């Protein structure tokens, strides 16, 4: 079994290399923020699932103990319950990373709009073809 995490399907935001204009960059960053929020929601659901399974394993261990099942097996079930709780808690770091990504993406989008939004609006009103993004030097 492989320990690598790989994305399923094409779920990552696409940023086309040929079009990094004002609108496309803003849209890509908005999509990134939305995907980070979706990731957080999925992790929360996964955490709840692990916690429910940990509770069930803990209850099963107690019932096995009451039924005087071999203590080795009861201990293994309790160990599984503890491991499930640890995984649920450890996934909190991933939630924090996704939260930071969402916040940073939103901050970048806002800064991008504040910095270049007015310029974009003016160039749209002018009706003059503007150079491709990256053509002019930014200081």
VEXLUM-482456 format. One record per atom (N, C-alpha, C): y, z, x; atom name; residue in one letter. Coordinates in nm, 2 decimals, padded with zeros to 4 digits. Atoms other than C-alpha are relative to their C-alpha. Example, Ala and Ser with C-alpha at 12.3 -4.5 7.8 and 13.67 -1.06 7.14 Angstrom:
BEGIN
ZAZA      y      z      x atom rest
ZAZA -00.12  00.00  00.09    N    a
ZAZA -00.45  00.78  01.23   CA    a
ZAZA  00.12  00.00  00.09    C    a
ZAZA -00.11  00.00 -00.09    N    s
ZAZA -00.11  00.71  01.37   CA    s
ZAZA  00.11  00.08 -00.08    C    s
// end
This chain:
BEGIN
ZAZA      y      z      x atom rest
ZAZA -00.12  00.00  00.08    N    x
ZAZA  00.00  00.00  00.00   CA    x
ZAZA  00.12  00.00  00.09    C    x
ZAZA -00.12  00.02 -00.07    N    x
ZAZA  00.34 -00.10  00.13   CA    x
ZAZA  00.10  00.11 -00.04    C    x
ZAZA -00.10 -00.10  00.02    N    x
ZAZA  00.62  00.16  00.17   CA    x
ZAZA  00.14 -00.07 -00.02    C    x
ZAZA -00.12  00.06  00.01    N    x
ZAZA  00.89 -00.10  00.14   CA    x
ZAZA  00.05 -00.01 -00.14    C    x
ZAZA -00.05  00.02  00.13    N    x
ZAZA  01.12 -00.12 -00.16   CA    x
ZAZA  00.07 -00.14  00.00    C    x
ZAZA -00.06  00.13  00.01    N    x
ZAZA  01.20 -00.47 -00.27   CA    x
ZAZA  00.04 -00.02 -00.14    C    x
ZAZA -00.05  00.02  00.13    N    x
ZAZA  01.41 -00.59 -00.56   CA    x
ZAZA -00.10 -00.09 -00.08    C    x
ZAZA  00.08  00.08  00.09    N    x
ZAZA  01.22 -00.74 -00.86   CA    x
ZAZA  00.10 -00.10 -00.07    C    x
ZAZA -00.08  00.10  00.06    N    x
ZAZA  01.37 -01.07 -00.97   CA    x
ZAZA  00.14 -00.01  00.06    C    x
ZAZA -00.14  00.02 -00.05    N    x
ZAZA  01.73 -01.18 -00.92   CA    x
ZAZA  00.09  00.09 -00.07    C    x
ZAZA -00.09 -00.10  00.07    N    x
ZAZA  01.92 -00.87 -01.02   CA    x
ZAZA  00.12  00.04  00.08    C    x
ZAZA -00.11 -00.03 -00.08    N    x
ZAZA  02.17 -00.85 -00.74   CA    x
ZAZA  00.12 -00.09 -00.03    C    x
ZAZA -00.12  00.09  00.02    N    x
ZAZA  02.53 -00.97 -00.78   CA    x
ZAZA  00.01 -00.11  00.10    C    x
ZAZA -00.02  00.12 -00.09    N    x
ZAZA  02.59 -01.31 -00.64   CA    x
ZAZA  00.14 -00.02  00.04    C    x
ZAZA -00.13  00.03 -00.05    N    x
ZAZA  02.89 -01.37 -00.43   CA    x
ZAZA  00.00 -00.13  00.07    C    x
ZAZA  00.01  00.13 -00.06    N    x
ZAZA  02.92 -01.74 -00.36   CA    x
ZAZA  00.09 -00.01  00.12    C    x
ZAZA -00.08  00.02 -00.13    N    x
ZAZA  03.03 -01.82  00.00   CA    x
ZAZA  00.11 -00.09 -00.02    C    x
ZAZA -00.10  00.11  00.01    N    x
ZAZA  03.23 -02.12 -00.11   CA    x
ZAZA  00.12  00.04 -00.09    C    x
ZAZA -00.10 -00.04  00.09    N    x
ZAZA  03.44 -01.94 -00.37   CA    x
ZAZA  00.03  00.15  00.00    C    x
ZAZA -00.03 -00.14  00.00    N    x
ZAZA  03.59 -01.61 -00.28   CA    x
ZAZA  00.15  00.02 -00.04    C    x
ZAZA -00.13  00.00  00.06    N    x
ZAZA  03.90 -01.66 -00.49   CA    x
ZAZA  00.03  00.14 -00.07    C    x
ZAZA -00.04 -00.13  00.06    N    x
ZAZA  04.09 -01.38 -00.67   CA    x
ZAZA -00.10  00.03 -00.12    C    x
ZAZA  00.08 -00.03  00.11    N    x
ZAZA  03.89 -01.41 -00.99   CA    x
ZAZA -00.15  00.02  00.03    C    x
ZAZA  00.14 -00.01 -00.03    N    x
ZAZA  03.54 -01.46 -00.84   CA    x
ZAZA -00.03  00.13  00.07    C    x
ZAZA  00.02 -00.12 -00.08    N    x
ZAZA  03.58 -01.17 -00.60   CA    x
ZAZA  00.01  00.12 -00.10    C    x
ZAZA -00.01 -00.10  00.09    N    x
ZAZA  03.70 -00.95 -00.88   CA    x
ZAZA -00.12  00.01 -00.09    C    x
ZAZA  00.12  00.01  00.08    N    x
ZAZA  03.41 -01.06 -01.10   CA    x
ZAZA -00.12  00.06  00.07    C    x
ZAZA  00.11 -00.04 -00.08    N    x
ZAZA  03.16 -01.00 -00.82   CA    x
ZAZA  00.00  00.16  00.02    C    x
ZAZA -00.01 -00.14 -00.02    N    x
ZAZA  03.29 -00.65 -00.76   CA    x
ZAZA -00.02  00.08 -00.13    C    x
ZAZA  00.02 -00.06  00.13    N    x
ZAZA  03.29 -00.57 -01.13   CA    x
ZAZA -00.15  00.01 -00.03    C    x
ZAZA  00.14  00.01  00.02    N    x
ZAZA  02.93 -00.68 -01.15   CA    x
ZAZA -00.07  00.10  00.09    C    x
ZAZA  00.06 -00.10 -00.09    N    x
ZAZA  02.84 -00.46 -00.85   CA    x
ZAZA  00.02  00.14 -00.05    C    x
ZAZA -00.02 -00.13  00.06    N    x
ZAZA  03.00 -00.16 -01.02   CA    x
ZAZA -00.09  00.02 -00.12    C    x
ZAZA  00.08 -00.01  00.12    N    x
ZAZA  02.81 -00.23 -01.34   CA    x
ZAZA -00.15  00.02  00.04    C    x
ZAZA  00.14 -00.02 -00.04    N    x
ZAZA  02.48 -00.26 -01.15   CA    x
ZAZA -00.02  00.14  00.06    C    x
ZAZA  00.01 -00.14 -00.05    N    x
ZAZA  02.55  00.07 -00.97   CA    x
ZAZA -00.02  00.10 -00.12    C    x
ZAZA  00.01 -00.08  00.12    N    x
ZAZA  02.60  00.23 -01.31   CA    x
ZAZA -00.14 -00.01 -00.06    C    x
ZAZA  00.13  00.02  00.05    N    x
ZAZA  02.28  00.08 -01.44   CA    x
ZAZA -00.11  00.07  00.09    C    x
ZAZA  00.09 -00.07 -00.09    N    x
ZAZA  02.10  00.21 -01.13   CA    x
ZAZA  00.00  00.15 -00.03    C    x
ZAZA -00.01 -00.15  00.03    N    x
ZAZA  02.22  00.56 -01.20   CA    x
ZAZA -00.07  00.03 -00.13    C    x
ZAZA  00.06 -00.02  00.13    N    x
ZAZA  02.11  00.54 -01.56   CA    x
ZAZA -00.16 -00.01  00.01    C    x
ZAZA  00.15  00.02 -00.01    N    x
ZAZA  01.76  00.42 -01.46   CA    x
ZAZA -00.06  00.12  00.09    C    x
ZAZA  00.05 -00.11 -00.08    N    x
ZAZA  01.73  00.69 -01.19   CA    x
ZAZA  00.00  00.13 -00.09    C    x
ZAZA  00.00 -00.12  00.09    N    x
ZAZA  01.83  00.96 -01.45   CA    x
ZAZA -00.12  00.00 -00.09    C    x
ZAZA  00.11  00.01  00.08    N    x
ZAZA  01.56  00.83 -01.68   CA    x
ZAZA -00.13  00.03  00.08    C    x
ZAZA  00.11 -00.02 -00.09    N    x
ZAZA  01.31  00.83 -01.39   CA    x
ZAZA -00.02  00.15  00.03    C    x
ZAZA  00.00 -00.15 -00.03    N    x
ZAZA  01.41  01.19 -01.30   CA    x
ZAZA -00.06  00.07 -00.12    C    x
ZAZA  00.05 -00.07  00.12    N    x
ZAZA  01.35  01.30 -01.66   CA    x
ZAZA -00.15 -00.02 -00.02    C    x
ZAZA  00.14  00.03  00.01    N    x
ZAZA  01.01  01.13 -01.66   CA    x
ZAZA -00.08  00.08  00.10    C    x
ZAZA  00.07 -00.08 -00.10    N    x
ZAZA  00.91  01.30 -01.33   CA    x
ZAZA  00.00  00.15 -00.05    C    x
ZAZA  00.00 -00.14  00.04    N    x
ZAZA  01.02  01.64 -01.47   CA    x
ZAZA -00.09  00.03 -00.12    C    x
ZAZA  00.09 -00.01  00.11    N    x
ZAZA  00.83  01.59 -01.79   CA    x
ZAZA -00.15  00.01  00.05    C    x
ZAZA  00.13  00.00 -00.06    N    x
ZAZA  00.52  01.51 -01.59   CA    x
ZAZA -00.03  00.12  00.08    C    x
ZAZA  00.02 -00.13 -00.07    N    x
ZAZA  00.57  01.81 -01.37   CA    x
ZAZA -00.02  00.11 -00.09    C    x
ZAZA  00.02 -00.10  00.10    N    x
ZAZA  00.60  02.03 -01.67   CA    x
ZAZA -00.14  00.00 -00.06    C    x
ZAZA  00.13  00.01  00.05    N    x
ZAZA  00.28  01.89 -01.81   CA    x
ZAZA -00.11  00.04  00.10    C    x
ZAZA  00.10 -00.04 -00.11    N    x
ZAZA  00.09  01.93 -01.48   CA    x
ZAZA  00.00  00.15  00.02    C    x
ZAZA -00.01 -00.15 -00.01    N    x
ZAZA  00.22  02.29 -01.46   CA    x
ZAZA -00.08  00.07 -00.11    C    x
ZAZA  00.07 -00.05  00.12    N    x
ZAZA  00.10  02.36 -01.81   CA    x
ZAZA -00.16 -00.01  00.01    C    x
ZAZA  00.14  00.03 -00.02    N    x
ZAZA -00.24  02.20 -01.73   CA    x
ZAZA -00.06  00.10  00.10    C    x
ZAZA  00.04 -00.10 -00.11    N    x
ZAZA -00.27  02.42 -01.42   CA    x
ZAZA -00.02  00.14 -00.06    C    x
ZAZA  00.01 -00.13  00.07    N    x
ZAZA -00.21  02.73 -01.63   CA    x
ZAZA -00.12  00.01 -00.09    C    x
ZAZA  00.11  00.00  00.09    N    x
ZAZA -00.46  02.63 -01.89   CA    x
ZAZA -00.13  00.00  00.08    C    x
ZAZA  00.12  00.00 -00.08    N    x
ZAZA -00.72  02.55 -01.62   CA    x
ZAZA -00.02  00.14  00.06    C    x
ZAZA  00.01 -00.13 -00.05    N    x
ZAZA -00.65  02.89 -01.47   CA    x
ZAZA -00.05  00.10 -00.11    C    x
ZAZA  00.05 -00.09  00.11    N    x
ZAZA -00.70  03.06 -01.81   CA    x
ZAZA -00.14 -00.03 -00.03    C    x
ZAZA  00.14  00.04  00.02    N    x
ZAZA -01.02  02.86 -01.85   CA    x
ZAZA -00.09  00.03  00.11    C    x
ZAZA  00.08 -00.04 -00.12    N    x
ZAZA -01.14  02.99 -01.51   CA    x
ZAZA -00.06 -00.12  00.06    C    x
ZAZA  00.04  00.12 -00.08    N    x
ZAZA -01.16  02.64 -01.36   CA    x
ZAZA  00.00  00.04  00.14    C    x
ZAZA  00.00 -00.02 -00.15    N    x
ZAZA -01.24  02.63 -00.99   CA    x
ZAZA  00.14  00.00  00.05    C    x
ZAZA -00.14 -00.02 -00.05    N    x
ZAZA -00.92  02.76 -00.82   CA    x
ZAZA  00.05 -00.12  00.09    C    x
ZAZA -00.05  00.12 -00.08    N    x
ZAZA -00.92  02.46 -00.58   CA    x
ZAZA  00.06 -00.10 -00.08    C    x
ZAZA -00.05  00.11  00.09    N    x
ZAZA -00.87  02.22 -00.87   CA    x
ZAZA  00.13  00.04 -00.06    C    x
ZAZA -00.12 -00.05  00.06    N    x
ZAZA -00.61  02.44 -01.03   CA    x
ZAZA  00.12 -00.01  00.10    C    x
ZAZA -00.10  00.01 -00.10    N    x
ZAZA -00.42  02.46 -00.71   CA    x
ZAZA  00.05 -00.14  00.03    C    x
ZAZA -00.04  00.14 -00.02    N    x
ZAZA -00.43  02.08 -00.66   CA    x
ZAZA  00.09 -00.05 -00.11    C    x
ZAZA -00.09  00.04  00.11    N    x
ZAZA -00.28  02.03 -01.01   CA    x
ZAZA  00.14  00.06  00.01    C    x
ZAZA -00.13 -00.06 -00.02    N    x
ZAZA -00.01  02.28 -00.94   CA    x
ZAZA  00.08 -00.06  00.12    C    x
ZAZA -00.06  00.07 -00.12    N    x
ZAZA  00.06  02.11 -00.60   CA    x
ZAZA  00.06 -00.14 -00.05    C    x
ZAZA -00.06  00.13  00.05    N    x
ZAZA  00.10  01.78 -00.79   CA    x
ZAZA  00.12  00.02 -00.08    C    x
ZAZA -00.12 -00.03  00.08    N    x
ZAZA  00.34  01.94 -01.03   CA    x
ZAZA  00.12  00.03  00.09    C    x
ZAZA -00.11 -00.04 -00.09    N    x
ZAZA  00.55  02.08 -00.74   CA    x
ZAZA  00.05 -00.13  00.07    C    x
ZAZA -00.04  00.13 -00.06    N    x
ZAZA  00.55  01.73 -00.57   CA    x
ZAZA  00.08 -00.08 -00.10    C    x
ZAZA -00.07  00.07  00.10    N    x
ZAZA  00.67  01.57 -00.89   CA    x
ZAZA  00.14  00.05 -00.01    C    x
ZAZA -00.13 -00.07  00.00    N    x
ZAZA  00.96  01.82 -00.91   CA    x
ZAZA  00.08 -00.04  00.12    C    x
ZAZA -00.07  00.03 -00.12    N    x
ZAZA  01.05  01.75 -00.55   CA    x
ZAZA  00.05 -00.14  00.00    C    x
ZAZA -00.04  00.14  00.01    N    x
ZAZA  01.06  01.38 -00.61   CA    x
ZAZA  00.12 -00.02 -00.09    C    x
ZAZA -00.11  00.00  00.10    N    x
ZAZA  01.28  01.43 -00.91   CA    x
ZAZA  00.13  00.05  00.06    C    x
ZAZA -00.12 -00.06 -00.06    N    x
ZAZA  01.52  01.64 -00.71   CA    x
ZAZA  00.05 -00.09  00.12    C    x
ZAZA -00.04  00.08 -00.11    N    x
ZAZA  01.52  01.41 -00.41   CA    x
ZAZA  00.07 -00.13 -00.04    C    x
ZAZA -00.07  00.12  00.05    N    x
ZAZA  01.62  01.11 -00.62   CA    x
ZAZA  00.14  00.03 -00.04    C    x
ZAZA -00.14 -00.03  00.02    N    x
ZAZA  01.94  01.29 -00.68   CA    x
ZAZA  00.09 -00.06  00.11    C    x
ZAZA -00.08  00.06 -00.11    N    x
ZAZA  02.06  01.16 -00.34   CA    x
ZAZA  00.02 -00.14 -00.03    C    x
ZAZA -00.01  00.14  00.04    N    x
ZAZA  02.00  00.81 -00.47   CA    x
ZAZA  00.11 -00.01 -00.11    C    x
ZAZA -00.10  00.00  00.11    N    x
ZAZA  02.21  00.89 -00.78   CA    x
ZAZA  00.14  00.01  00.06    C    x
ZAZA -00.13 -00.02 -00.06    N    x
ZAZA  02.49  01.02 -00.56   CA    x
ZAZA  00.04 -00.13  00.07    C    x
ZAZA -00.04  00.12 -00.07    N    x
ZAZA  02.48  00.70 -00.35   CA    x
ZAZA  00.04 -00.11 -00.10    C    x
ZAZA -00.04  00.10  00.10    N    x
ZAZA  02.49  00.48 -00.66   CA    x
ZAZA  00.14  00.04 -00.06    C    x
ZAZA -00.13 -00.05  00.06    N    x
ZAZA  02.78  00.69 -00.80   CA    x
ZAZA  00.11 -00.03  00.10    C    x
ZAZA -00.10  00.03 -00.10    N    x
ZAZA  02.97  00.65 -00.47   CA    x
ZAZA  00.03 -00.15  00.00    C    x
ZAZA -00.01  00.15  00.00    N    x
ZAZA  02.90  00.27 -00.48   CA    x
ZAZA  00.08 -00.04 -00.12    C    x
ZAZA -00.08  00.03  00.12    N    x
ZAZA  03.03  00.25 -00.84   CA    x
ZAZA  00.15  00.03  00.02    C    x
ZAZA -00.14 -00.05 -00.02    N    x
ZAZA  03.34  00.45 -00.75   CA    x
ZAZA  00.08 -00.09  00.10    C    x
ZAZA -00.06  00.08 -00.10    N    x
ZAZA  03.41  00.26 -00.44   CA    x
ZAZA  00.03 -00.15 -00.04    C    x
ZAZA -00.02  00.14  00.05    N    x
ZAZA  03.36 -00.08 -00.61   CA    x
ZAZA  00.12 -00.01 -00.09    C    x
ZAZA -00.11 -00.01  00.10    N    x
ZAZA  03.60  00.02 -00.89   CA    x
ZAZA  00.13  00.01  00.08    C    x
ZAZA -00.12 -00.02 -00.08    N    x
ZAZA  03.85  00.14 -00.63   CA    x
ZAZA  00.04 -00.13  00.07    C    x
ZAZA -00.03  00.13 -00.06    N    x
ZAZA  03.82 -00.19 -00.44   CA    x
ZAZA  00.06 -00.10 -00.09    C    x
ZAZA -00.04  00.09  00.10    N    x
ZAZA  03.86 -00.39 -00.75   CA    x
ZAZA  00.15  00.03 -00.04    C    x
ZAZA -00.13 -00.04  00.04    N    x
ZAZA  04.17 -00.19 -00.85   CA    x
ZAZA  00.10 -00.03  00.11    C    x
ZAZA -00.08  00.03 -00.11    N    x
ZAZA  04.32 -00.22 -00.50   CA    x
ZAZA  00.02 -00.15  00.02    C    x
ZAZA  00.00  00.15 -00.01    N    x
ZAZA  04.24 -00.60 -00.50   CA    x
ZAZA  00.10 -00.05 -00.10    C    x
ZAZA -00.09  00.04  00.10    N    x
ZAZA  04.42 -00.64 -00.83   CA    x
ZAZA  00.14  00.04  00.03    C    x
ZAZA -00.14 -00.05 -00.03    N    x
ZAZA  04.72 -00.43 -00.72   CA    x
ZAZA  00.06 -00.09  00.11    C    x
ZAZA -00.05  00.08 -00.11    N    x
ZAZA  04.75 -00.63 -00.40   CA    x
ZAZA  00.03 -00.14 -00.03    C    x
ZAZA -00.01  00.14  00.02    N    x
ZAZA  04.69 -00.98 -00.51   CA    x
ZAZA  00.02 -00.05 -00.14    C    x
ZAZA -00.02  00.04  00.14    N    x
ZAZA  04.72 -00.98 -00.89   CA    x
ZAZA  00.13 -00.07 -00.03    C    x
ZAZA -00.13  00.07  00.02    N    x
ZAZA  05.09 -01.06 -00.89   CA    x
ZAZA  00.01 -00.13  00.07    C    x
ZAZA  00.00  00.13 -00.07    N    x
ZAZA  05.04 -01.33 -00.63   CA    x
ZAZA -00.08 -00.10 -00.08    C    x
ZAZA  00.08  00.09  00.08    N    x
ZAZA  04.77 -01.48 -00.84   CA    x
ZAZA  00.07 -00.05 -00.13    C    x
ZAZA -00.08  00.04  00.12    N    x
ZAZA  04.98 -01.48 -01.16   CA    x
ZAZA  00.11 -00.10  00.03    C    x
ZAZA -00.11  00.09 -00.04    N    x
ZAZA  05.27 -01.64 -00.98   CA    x
ZAZA -00.05 -00.14  00.03    C    x
ZAZA  00.05  00.13 -00.04    N    x
ZAZA  05.06 -01.92 -00.83   CA    x
ZAZA -00.06 -00.07 -00.12    C    x
ZAZA  00.05  00.07  00.13    N    x
ZAZA  04.90 -01.99 -01.18   CA    x
ZAZA  00.12 -00.06 -00.08    C    x
ZAZA -00.11  00.05  00.07    N    x
ZAZA  05.24 -02.03 -01.33   CA    x
ZAZA  00.07 -00.12  00.07    C    x
ZAZA -00.06  00.11 -00.07    N    x
ZAZA  05.36 -02.26 -01.05   CA    x
ZAZA -00.06 -00.13 -00.02    C    x
ZAZA  00.06  00.12  00.03    N    x
ZAZA  05.11 -02.52 -01.13   CA    x
ZAZA -00.02 -00.09  00.13    C    x
ZAZA  00.02  00.07 -00.13    N    x
ZAZA  05.08 -02.62 -00.76   CA    x
ZAZA -00.13  00.04  00.06    C    x
ZAZA  00.13 -00.03 -00.06    N    x
ZAZA  04.74 -02.65 -00.59   CA    x
ZAZA  00.02  00.09  00.12    C    x
ZAZA -00.01 -00.09 -00.12    N    x
ZAZA  04.70 -02.36 -00.35   CA    x
ZAZA -00.11 -00.02  00.10    C    x
ZAZA  00.11  00.02 -00.10    N    x
ZAZA  04.50 -02.36 -00.03   CA    x
ZAZA -00.12  00.09 -00.03    C    x
ZAZA  00.12 -00.08  00.02    N    x
ZAZA  04.15 -02.23 -00.03   CA    x
ZAZA  00.01  00.14  00.05    C    x
ZAZA -00.01 -00.13 -00.06    N    x
ZAZA  04.10 -01.86  00.02   CA    x
ZAZA -00.04  00.00  00.15    C    x
ZAZA  00.03 -00.01 -00.14    N    x
ZAZA  04.10 -01.78  00.39   CA    x
ZAZA  00.08 -00.10  00.08    C    x
ZAZA -00.08  00.10 -00.07    N    x
ZAZA  04.32 -02.07  00.48   CA    x
ZAZA  00.12  00.06  00.07    C    x
ZAZA -00.11 -00.06 -00.05    N    x
ZAZA  04.63 -01.87  00.52   CA    x
ZAZA -00.04  00.13  00.08    C    x
ZAZA  00.03 -00.12 -00.07    N    x
ZAZA  04.63 -01.59  00.78   CA    x
ZAZA  00.06  00.12 -00.07    C    x
ZAZA -00.05 -00.13  00.06    N    x
ZAZA  04.66 -01.24  00.63   CA    x
ZAZA  00.03  00.10  00.11    C    x
ZAZA -00.05 -00.10 -00.10    N    x
ZAZA  04.86 -00.99  00.83   CA    x
ZAZA  00.00  00.14 -00.06    C    x
// end
